[in-house]
Amino acid sequence: MDSTVIEESPPQAGAKPMRRLIIATSIGNALEWFDFAAYGFFAVTLSKLFFPAHDETVSLLMTFGTFGLSYVFRPLGALLLGRYADRRGRKSALLVALALTTVGTLICAVIPTYAQIGLAAPIGLMMARILISFSTGGEFGSGTALMIEQKSRRKAFLASWQFSSQGMSTVLASCAGLVLSTQLSPAQIESWGWRAPFIFGLLVAPVGLYIRKHIDDTLPAHEHDTHATARHAPVRELLAHSKGRILLAAGIMAVSTAASYLMILYMPTYAVNQLHLPASTGFAATVVTGTILMLFTPLMGHLADRYGRSRMMVVSAIVTLLTIYPCFAWLLAKPSLSVLMAIMVLAGALKAIYFGPLAAVLSSLFPTSVRSTGLGFSYNIGVMVFGGFTPWLVTAMIGATHDPLSPAFYLMACAVLSLGCIALYHFKLVKHI
């Protein structure tokens, strides 16, 4: 039997139409993933413009190192913004998070390069990444809590839209990369083309802020009482009583997070540097994967509500463990668009199966009083450890071992870890941690 929700908050009264809620809670997560995907897709270009070095690998490592280091601030954002959401309301925290993300994206869109302002360029880019990481640290927990706390039994389906929005962002970012890499010359991309995705993100942000401003919150009325708020300490309560649940949630996320950053964000770089394929090949393949995630993740959430959450996740993790090495070996033996496309289709299908129930599973580990804080903190611990540093780690592994199969071993290790954590969840052993 799947683990059940520890504590449910009261149903939301006078809720706006569900479609508006789905859009409102997903749009910030979508903007976050679009922003990070754009950074990863143009990592080779950014490495030349902001981290010039004599060795191409060193330059790329510095680029991905900046990307990964910014993720250290995501758990901090999750704690502070999650605390704000648990005390003041999910809606307020979502508005603050999206506003801060918009500021960070603006900096990325307009910042001068190293050739123009020297060392201030990589420092400024790092500050922008830190701001985005901090703000989006509270995005997932608050948005997912808002959906989970609706008056509906379709909790996996509702929460799955958080990950479906990541698929949509992958499609948009990949399409942008595909168009830019095929229609612009390398000189044009380095001159101004790489800024286009960040400018597009700025156009989306005001829409998200408007929609979020016009949704209802889910916290009961007494939660907004000044004296109750003063006595409420979600961070202290979380860290005092839920350490095991935080670690369990982060471990459950390992395989899906590593797969996201390895098979989607890092793949265009891998296609160019290891497979020696055109950049457009990697972008085209990620468009397919993103489309699968966007369309099938809610379907998998629907099935999880009917047939069980952890069962589907176990199947996905086992198939990932068994197929990832043969897939990479096949790709290296016959590097081509068709082979890469077939592998990315499989990766997208497995991720959709895992993503469908994932948000509901993570939410069920935490009671309402600390749900935004606990969900956001554990999610961002998982993303920081198994996501943000994945491109840097696999680049370093390939550079140290000269083995292009290194990413497969890393993802296999993450699959084993997640399987163990899902087993703990499935057999309701959380209370013993």
C-alpha positions in Angstrom: 0.0 0.0 0.0 1.1 3.5 -0.7 1.8 5.9 2.2 -1.1 8.2 2.8 -1.2 11.9 3.4 -0.1 12.6 7.0 -2.5 15.5 7.4 -4.8 17.3 5.1 -5.7 21.0 5.4 -9.3 22.0 5.3 -10.8 22.3 1.8 -10.4 25.6 0.1 -13.6 27.7 0.2 -14.7 29.8 -2.8 -11.9 28.5 -5.0 -11.3 29.9 -8.4 -11.7 27.5 -11.4 -9.2 24.7 -11.3 -7.7 25.7 -14.6 -6.7 29.1 -13.2 -5.1 27.5 -10.2 -3.1 25.1 -12.4 -1.8 27.9 -14.5 -1.1 30.1 -11.5 0.9 27.5 -9.6 2.7 26.1 -12.7 3.8 29.3 -14.5 6.5 30.1 -11.9 7.9 26.6 -12.0 7.8 26.8 -15.8 9.7 30.1 -15.9 12.2 28.7 -13.5 12.9 25.6 -15.6 12.9 27.7 -18.8 15.5 30.0 -17.3 17.8 27.1 -16.1 17.3 25.2 -19.4 18.3 28.2 -21.4 21.5 28.6 -19.3 22.3 24.9 -19.7 21.5 24.8 -23.4 23.8 27.8 -24.1 26.6 26.7 -21.7 29.2 26.4 -24.4 28.5 30.0 -25.6 28.3 31.3 -22.0 31.6 29.6 -21.2 33.3 31.6 -23.9 31.6 34.9 -23.1 31.8 34.9 -19.3 34.5 32.3 -18.3 37.2 32.5 -20.9 40.1 30.0 -20.4 42.8 28.4 -22.4 41.3 25.0 -21.9 37.8 24.5 -23.2 37.0 21.9 -20.5 38.1 24.3 -17.7 35.9 27.0 -19.2 32.9 24.7 -19.3 33.5 23.5 -15.8 33.5 27.1 -14.6 30.2 27.7 -16.4 28.6 24.6 -14.9 30.3 25.3 -11.5 28.5 28.7 -11.4 25.3 27.0 -12.3 25.7 24.3 -9.6 27.0 26.7 -6.9 23.9 28.9 -7.2 21.8 25.8 -6.3 23.3 26.0 -2.8 21.0 28.9 -2.1 17.8 27.0 -3.1 17.4 25.2 0.3 17.8 28.6 2.0 15.1 30.1 -0.2 12.9 27.1 0.5 13.2 27.6 4.2 12.6 31.3 4.3 9.9 31.5 1.6 8.4 28.2 2.8 8.2 29.6 6.3 6.5 32.7 4.8 4.0 30.5 2.9 3.2 28.4 6.0 2.7 31.5 8.1 1.2 34.1 5.7 -0.3 32.0 2.9 0.8 30.1 -0.3 -0.4 32.9 -2.6 1.8 35.6 -1.0 4.9 33.4 -1.2 4.3 32.6 -4.8 4.0 36.3 -5.7 7.3 37.1 -3.9 9.1 34.1 -5.5 8.0 35.0 -9.1 9.0 38.7 -8.6 12.5 37.8 -7.5 12.9 35.3 -10.3 11.9 38.1 -12.8 14.7 40.4 -11.4 17.3 37.6 -11.8 16.2 36.8 -15.3 16.4 40.5 -16.2 20.0 40.6 -15.0 20.8 37.6 -17.2 19.2 39.3 -20.2 21.1 42.5 -20.0 24.4 41.8 -18.3 27.6 42.7 -20.3 30.2 40.0 -21.0 33.7 39.5 -19.7 35.2 41.3 -22.7 33.1 44.4 -21.8 33.4 44.7 -18.1 36.0 42.0 -17.1 35.6 40.1 -13.8 32.4 41.9 -13.0 30.7 39.9 -15.7 31.0 36.4 -14.2 30.4 37.8 -10.7 27.2 39.5 -11.9 26.0 36.4 -13.6 26.7 34.4 -10.4 24.6 36.9 -8.4 21.8 36.6 -10.9 21.8 32.8 -10.6 21.9 33.0 -6.8 18.9 35.3 -6.8 16.9 33.1 -9.1 17.9 30.0 -7.1 16.9 31.6 -3.8 13.5 32.7 -5.2 12.6 29.5 -6.9 13.7 27.6 -3.8 10.3 28.5 -2.4 8.4 28.1 -5.7 7.8 24.3 -5.8 6.8 23.9 -2.1 4.3 26.7 -2.1 2.8 25.9 -5.5 2.5 22.2 -4.9 1.0 22.8 -1.4 -1.6 25.0 -2.9 -2.7 22.3 -5.4 -2.5 19.4 -2.9 -4.8 21.4 -0.5 -7.6 21.7 -2.9 -10.9 19.9 -2.3 -10.2 17.0 -4.6 -9.2 13.4 -4.4 -7.1 13.8 -7.6 -4.1 15.0 -5.7 -1.4 13.3 -7.8 -3.0 14.6 -11.0 -3.2 18.2 -9.7 0.3 18.2 -8.4 1.7 16.6 -11.5 1.1 19.8 -13.4 4.2 21.2 -11.6 6.3 18.8 -13.6 4.3 19.0 -16.7 5.1 22.7 -16.8 8.8 21.7 -16.8 8.1 19.7 -19.9 6.5 22.7 -21.5 9.4 24.9 -20.6 11.8 22.3 -22.0 9.9 22.4 -25.3 10.0 26.2 -25.5 13.7 26.5 -24.5 14.7 23.7 -26.9 12.7 25.3 -29.7 14.4 28.6 -29.0 17.8 26.8 -29.0 16.9 25.0 -32.2 15.8 28.1 -34.0 18.8 30.2 -32.9 21.3 27.5 -33.7 19.9 26.9 -37.2 19.0 30.5 -38.2 21.9 32.5 -36.6 25.6 32.2 -37.2 27.9 31.3 -34.3 29.0 34.9 -34.3 25.4 36.2 -34.0 24.6 33.8 -31.2 27.7 34.9 -29.3 26.9 38.6 -30.0 23.2 38.7 -29.0 21.3 35.4 -29.8 22.0 33.8 -26.4 20.1 36.6 -24.7 16.8 35.9 -26.6 15.5 33.1 -24.3 16.0 35.3 -21.2 14.2 38.2 -22.8 11.3 35.8 -23.6 11.1 34.8 -20.0 10.7 38.4 -19.0 7.7 38.6 -21.3 6.0 35.7 -19.5 6.6 36.9 -15.9 4.0 39.8 -15.8 1.4 37.4 -17.0 2.2 35.0 -14.1 2.2 37.8 -11.5 -1.3 39.0 -12.7 -2.8 35.5 -12.6 -1.3 34.7 -9.2 -2.7 37.9 -7.8 -6.2 36.8 -8.6 -6.2 33.3 -7.0 -7.5 32.3 -3.5 -5.3 30.9 -0.8 -5.6 27.7 1.1 -4.6 28.4 4.7 -7.5 28.4 7.2 -8.6 31.8 8.5 -7.0 31.2 11.9 -3.6 30.8 10.3 -3.7 34.5 9.3 -4.3 35.6 12.9 -1.4 37.7 14.1 -0.9 35.9 17.5 -1.2 32.5 15.9 1.4 33.5 13.3 3.8 34.7 16.0 3.6 31.3 17.8 4.0 29.3 14.6 7.5 28.3 13.8 7.5 25.9 10.8 11.2 25.8 10.3 12.0 24.9 13.9 9.2 22.3 13.9 10.4 20.8 10.6 14.0 20.5 11.6 13.1 19.2 15.0 10.7 16.4 14.0 11.1 15.7 10.2 14.8 15.2 9.5 14.2 11.7 8.3 11.4 12.7 6.0 13.6 15.4 4.5 16.3 12.9 3.7 13.7 10.4 2.4 12.1 13.0 0.1 15.5 14.0 -1.3 16.5 10.4 -2.0 13.2 9.7 -3.7 14.0 12.6 -6.0 17.5 11.5 -6.9 16.8 9.5 -10.1 14.2 11.9 -11.6 16.3 15.0 -10.8 19.5 13.5 -12.2 17.7 12.4 -15.3 16.2 15.8 -15.8 19.6 17.6 -15.7 21.5 14.9 -17.5 19.1 13.8 -20.2 17.6 17.2 -20.9 19.7 20.1 -19.8 23.1 18.5 -20.4 22.3 16.6 -23.5 22.9 19.4 -26.0 26.4 20.0 -24.6 27.0 16.2 -24.6 25.9 15.9 -28.2 28.4 18.6 -29.3 31.4 17.8 -27.1 31.2 13.9 -27.0 29.2 12.8 -30.0 30.4 15.6 -32.3 26.9 16.2 -33.6 25.5 19.6 -34.6 24.0 21.6 -31.7 20.6 21.5 -33.5 20.6 17.7 -33.0 20.6 17.9 -29.2 18.0 20.7 -29.2 15.7 18.6 -31.5 16.0 15.6 -29.2 15.1 17.6 -26.1 12.0 19.0 -27.8 10.7 15.5 -28.1 11.5 14.7 -24.5 9.9 17.9 -23.3 6.8 17.2 -25.3 6.4 13.8 -23.8 6.8 15.2 -20.3 4.3 18.0 -21.0 1.6 15.8 -22.3 2.0 12.5 -20.4 2.9 13.6 -16.9 -0.7 14.6 -16.0 -1.9 11.3 -17.4 0.5 9.4 -15.2 -0.7 11.5 -12.3 -4.2 10.5 -13.1 -3.2 6.8 -13.2 -1.3 7.1 -10.0 -4.5 8.3 -8.2 -6.2 5.2 -9.4 -3.6 2.5 -9.2 -1.0 3.6 -6.6 1.8 6.1 -6.6 4.9 4.2 -5.4 4.3 1.2 -7.8 4.6 3.4 -10.8 7.7 5.0 -9.5 9.4 1.7 -8.8 8.7 0.5 -12.3 10.2 3.7 -13.8 13.4 3.5 -11.6 14.0 -0.1 -12.3 13.7 0.3 -16.1 16.0 3.3 -15.9 18.6 1.3 -14.0 18.5 -1.5 -16.5 18.4 0.6 -19.7 20.6 3.6 -19.2 24.0 1.9 -19.8 22.9 0.1 -23.0 21.4 3.4 -24.2 24.6 5.4 -23.8 26.6 2.6 -25.3 24.3 2.5 -28.3 24.5 6.2 -28.7 28.3 6.3 -28.6 28.5 3.4 -31.0 26.1 5.0 -33.5 25.9 8.7 -32.8 23.1 10.1 -34.9 19.9 12.0 -34.6 17.7 8.9 -34.9 19.5 7.0 -32.2 19.6 10.1 -29.9 15.9 10.7 -30.6 14.9 7.1 -29.7 16.8 7.3 -26.4 15.3 10.6 -25.5 11.8 9.2 -26.2 12.5 6.4 -23.7 13.9 8.9 -21.2 10.9 11.1 -21.5 8.4 8.2 -21.0 10.2 7.0 -17.9 10.4 10.4 -16.5 6.7 11.0 -17.1 5.9 7.8 -15.2 8.0 8.9 -12.3 7.0 12.5 -12.4 3.2 11.8 -12.4 3.0 10.7 -8.7 6.2 12.3 -7.4 4.8 15.7 -6.2 1.9 14.0 -4.4 4.3 11.5 -2.8 6.6 14.2 -1.5 3.6 16.2 -0.2 2.3 13.3 1.7 5.4 13.2 3.9 4.7 16.5 5.6 1.7 17.8 7.6 -0.1 21.0 6.6 1.6 23.2 9.3 5.0 22.7 7.7 4.1 21.4 4.2 5.4 24.4 2.1 8.6 24.5 4.2 9.2 20.8 4.3 8.2 20.1 0.7 10.3 23.0 -0.6 13.3 22.3 1.5 13.5 18.6 0.7 12.8 19.2 -3.0 15.6 21.8 -3.2 18.0 19.6 -1.2 17.4 16.9 -3.8 17.7 19.4 -6.7 20.9 20.9 -5.3 22.6 17.5 -4.7 21.4 15.5 -7.7 20.5 18.3 -10.1 22.5 21.6 -10.0 25.9 19.9 -9.8 25.1 17.1 -12.3 26.3 18.9 -15.4 29.5 19.9 -13.6 30.0 16.4 -12.1 29.6 14.5 -15.4 31.8 16.9 -17.2 34.4 16.4 -14.5 34.0 12.6 -14.6 34.4 12.5 -18.4 37.4 14.8 -18.2 39.1 12.7 -15.4 38.3 9.2 -16.9 38.1 10.1 -20.6 35.1 7.7 -20.6 32.0 9.2 -22.3 29.9 6.5 -20.5 30.5 8.1 -17.1 27.0 9.8 -17.1 25.4 6.4 -17.3 27.1 5.2 -14.2 26.1 8.3 -12.3 22.4 7.9 -13.3 22.5 4.2 -12.3 23.7 5.0 -8.8 20.9 7.6 -8.4 18.3 5.0 -9.6 19.5 2.5 -6.9 19.3 5.2 -4.2 15.8 6.2 -5.2 14.6 2.6 -5.3 15.7 2.2 -1.7 13.9 5.3 -0.6 10.7 4.4 -2.4 10.8 1.0 -0.6 10.9 2.8 2.7 8.0 5.0 1.6 6.0 2.1 0.2 6.3 -0.1 3.3 5.5 2.9 5.6 8.9 2.7 7.3 9.2 6.5 7.5 8.3 6.7 11.2 11.4 4.5 12.0 13.8 6.9 10.3 
